[in-house]
Structures are given as structure tokens and as C-alpha cells.
Amino acid sequence: MRCLSKRAICFSCLSFLSIALMVLAACSNQEPVVSEPPTAELAVVVFATEAPSEAESAPEPAATATQNVVAEATPVQAAATVGVGISNASSDEATSSQDVTQVSSADNRAPDINPLTGLKVDDPTLLQRRPLMVRVGNDPAARPQVALNEADMVYEEIVEWWVTRFTAIYLSQDPEIIAPIRSARLINVPLTSQYQGVLANSGGSDGVRWEISQSDIINIDEFFVPGPYFYRPNEGWQTRLGIDATAARDYLANEGLEIDPKLRGFFFSEPLDLNALPEGVTNDALVIDIPYPQQTSATRWEYDQSQGKYLRFVTDEPFMDFNGDQIEAANVIIYFANHQATDIVEDSNGATSIRIIIEGKGAAWLLRDGKIITGNWEAGGNETPRFIFNNGEPMPLKPGNTWVEVVPLEYTIDIDGASYSALDADSSPGR
């Protein structure tokens, strides 16, 4: 692995040699994996694991009945090709800052504008680094988390069908404590590649570690690179492991692993000009319920007009950080993706890992300023995802932090009391 320190090289090599021998032994007694060819809509990877049989699978909720079907959520139908641009007010007009649409994109972004938030930073060199992508637990015993509000972005996904977990992305800030650190999952391989980032985690199942080892991503797994990690005092095993982002940066620099990835980033516009968007893609969205596993992770976002942000609730309770502040977001993106069962065992109870397809394209709904904007995502390779309308125009994110809620294709999302599905063209939250 590219990320191993010198003292861990021998241990790492022996570990992966053992895994390779076990994989070869297992494969000799199995039928070859037959993968369906990719559809024209999705560039589907060839899987390294087969979906388990019914006898081998962990119990799954009825909502995942279509998880093994490669499908694309119905894209929004855009009626016009209209982009968001700079106001044409002349310099001699008395125009307030609120009357001018401030735009940040890969084409016109200043060196001191964060490509992940659209916000200005005091030190532009902070943006010439790999994003640090930290695995943070979200089972009830892992709360409250530390430094989620300091992340530029947070991805949330289902793990083992019964709980969710986060990948918190840090570029502009280096918190001394990010916690609690948990293990990696399959989603982290393509996700880390898309941001040219560095994955920070505490271990993983053999199957997940094997796939990470076969990728090009930089992984500072706590078991191989212990330096940036530490135990928080007076915390139980569920919450005690933290990482110091500054120490992680020092390690990357000392090992020659730090680069300027020149991230494409996203399109930001402030304020939101609804008249500049395609027809039929917007509606009000003040309260959004996402049906993540009900007992542990059911999520609601409520728009707070006084702050111009969405506030997060989980299982009907405010979702607070360690310092007592409620988690908030300038943008919430609902990212519909195909979820597929695997035979990778994640725990002693036999729960299996999920392969989430975040390469290709699908439906994406953007929440900002009390509105929902329906569009699509496109992602793959070593470029940050694109959030676009059918006509190719970018969806306008609000400058600030973003939460990306990765959900199964078949999920229905409640918005202000009404239910909507990305798979049903007649059930779109856009007008």
C-alpha cells in the first residue's frame, strides 16, 4: 500500500499475502463470477464478490427488494437551457450585494475560493492539498460526534442495512479532534478517488481491505499508520478513537504523498435565482424526511430561515455535536444510487457489506434556501461529481457546507408531508 510507513511495511505485506492466499484457495472451489454487461446509462464496475444466496444473506428490510437490479433513477426533464450568471447591473447603478448573483465554478474560481464550499479562505495554500476523508461512526453509541460541522462536506450511507455511517471531508480546516473513527466500507474506494483524497479509517473487513489494497487511493488506516490517531480520555471503545488532522497532514507531507489535486469542485450561486433555472425542477422544501433505518438513523432536515440553513434531526431528536451545537448544512443533496448485496462479512453476527454504485449517473435532489431543485448526478474516475440538469447546466449549490445523503433507488422521500420517488416520473417534487 502506498500509505504505509516504513515500520508497517513488513506487517502490511504479510497481511495482504495471507489475504491473497485465502482468496486463491476460496476461488479454486467456486464457480466463476458472471457479471452482466453495463447498461448504456451506467458504467458498472465488475464486482469482485458475488451476491450471497438467500441462505447466506443477513435479513434485509423489504425496502431493499430491488437492490440487485442495476437501474437508473428517472432524471428530471428540463424544459430550457438557462444558466445562472453574473448580474448585468452596471457599475454606476446603486446595487446592493444581495442584488448581484455571485458565481463560483471551475471556469472562474479565484485561487482563494474553496472548490468544495464556494467560500473564501484566508490562506489559499490550504486548498492546494488532498481532501482528508475521515470515516466517522453514526451508530447511537458513537454519538455525539466531534467536528462534523467543521467538515466541508459529509457523505452518509447505509452500512449492513441497519445503520448509517459518515465520510467527513476536510479541506479548508484541520480539526485537532475528529471522532469517533470507524472502519472503511466499499463505497470509500470510488468516493476517495473522485476527490483525489486520503482515506482515514480504523481497519475494515478482509474483503474491504483487499479492494482498497487493489486501488490507487491513499489509505492511512490506523492499523498501519497509527501516528495521527489517539485515544480520547474518559471515552468508551465506541467513541474513544480520534484523529488529529494536522498530524495527518504532517504525515502526508513527510511521506511525499501530498499534492494539489486541482479539484473541479462544484457550481455555487448566491442568491438563488429561480427564474434562471429550467422549468419544472423546483418546489418548496422546508421539512425533509429520509427513511434511513428507523431505529438508529431515520433522518430529518428542517429549514431554519433565520440561519438560511437546514438543521439535522435523527430519530426525532436534534442531532448535536460534541460541543452542543446542532448539525447544520447550507446544502443537502439526496443522491439516489443502486445498493447491492455482497458476501463480504462485516461482523460476528454475519452482517454483510453493501456495494453502492456511485459511478455512472442517477437522480440527485438539491435542498437549499427552503427549496428543492431536482436534477442528476454524474460521477466517476478522479473528478468530483457533477450535479446537473438534463440540459447539462450545473445545479447551483449555495456557498457553504454540504451533506450528501446517499440513498437506495427505491427510497421514497417525504417533503413537507408529501412522498416522492426518483423512480416514478409522475412523482417528482419539482412543479
C-alpha positions, 0 to 999 in steps of 0.5 A, a space after each residue: 500500500 502506498 500509505 504505509 510507513 516504513 515500520 508497517 511495511 513488513 506487517 502490511 505485506 504479510 497481511 495482504 499475502 495471507 489475504 491473497 492466499 485465502 482468496 486463491 484457495 476460496 476461488 479454486 472451489 467456486 464457480 466463476 463470477 458472471 457479471 452482466 454487461 453495463 447498461 448504456 446509462 451506467 458504467 458498472 464496475 465488475 464486482 469482485 464478490 458475488 451476491 450471497 444466496 438467500 441462505 447466506 444473506 443477513 435479513 434485509 428490510 423489504 425496502 431493499 427488494 430491488 437492490 440487485 437490479 442495476 437501474 437508473 433513477 428517472 432524471 428530471 426533464 428540463 424544459 430550457 437551457 438557462 444558466 445562472 450568471 453574473 448580474 448585468 447591473 452596471 457599475 454606476 447603478 446603486 446595487 446592493 450585494 444581495 442584488 448581484 448573483 455571485 458565481 463560483 465554478 471551475 471556469 472562474 474560481 479565484 485561487 482563494 475560493 474553496 472548490 468544495 464550499 464556494 467560500 473564501 479562505 484566508 490562506 489559499 495554500 490550504 486548498 492546494 492539498 488532498 481532501 482528508 476523508 475521515 470515516 466517522 461512526 453514526 451508530 447511537 453509541 458513537 454519538 455525539 460526534 466531534 467536528 462534523 460541522 467543521 467538515 466541508 462536506 459529509 457523505 452518509 450511507 447505509 452500512 449492513 442495512 441497519 445503520 448509517 455511517 459518515 465520510 467527513 471531508 476536510 479541506 479548508 480546516 484541520 480539526 485537532 479532534 475528529 471522532 469517533 473513527 470507524 472502519 472503511 466500507 466499499 463505497 470509500 474506494 470510488 468516493 476517495 478517488 473522485 476527490 483525489 483524497 486520503 482515506 482515514 479509517 480504523 481497519 475494515 473487513 478482509 474483503 474491504 481491505 483487499 479492494 482498497 489494497 487493489 486501488 490507487 487511493 491513499 489509505 492511512 488506516 490506523 492499523 498501519 499508520 497509527 501516528 495521527 490517531 489517539 485515544 480520547 480520555 474518559 471515552 468508551 471503545 465506541 467513541 474513544 478513537 480520534 484523529 488529529 488532522 494536522 498530524 495527518 497532514 504532517 504525515 502526508 507531507 513527510 511521506 511525499 504523498 501530498 499534492 494539489 489535486 486541482 479539484 473541479 469542485 462544484 457550481 455555487 450561486 448566491 442568491 438563488 435565482 429561480 427564474 434562471 433555472 429550467 422549468 419544472 425542477 423546483 418546489 418548496 422544501 422546508 421539512 425533509 424526511 429520509 427513511 434511513 433505518 428507523 431505529 438508529 438513523 431515520 433522518 430529518 432536515 428542517 429549514 431554519 430561515 433565520 440561519 438560511 440553513 437546514 438543521 439535522 434531526 435523527 430519530 426525532 431528536 436534534 442531532 448535536 455535536 460534541 460541543 452542543 451545537 446542532 448539525 447544520 448544512 447550507 446544502 443537502 443533496 439526496 443522491 439516489 444510487 443502486 445498493 447491492 448485496 455482497 458476501 463480504 462479512 462485516 461482523 460476528 453476527 454475519 452482517 454483510 457489506 453493501 456495494 453502492 454504485 456511485 459511478 455512472 449517473 442517477 437522480 440527485 435532489 438539491 435542498 437549499 434556501 427552503 427549496 428543492 431543485 431536482 436534477 442528476 448526478 454524474 460521477 466517476 474516475 478522479 473528478 468530483 461529481 457533477 450535479 446537473 440538469 438534463 440540459 447539462 447546466 450545473 445545479 447551483 449549490 449555495 456557498 457553504 457546507 454540504 451533506 450528501 445523503 446517499 440513498 437506495 433507488 427505491 427510497 421514497 422521500 417525504 417533503 413537507 408531508 408529501 412522498 416522492 420517488 426518483 423512480 416514478 416520473 409522475 412523482 417528482 417534487 419539482 412543479 
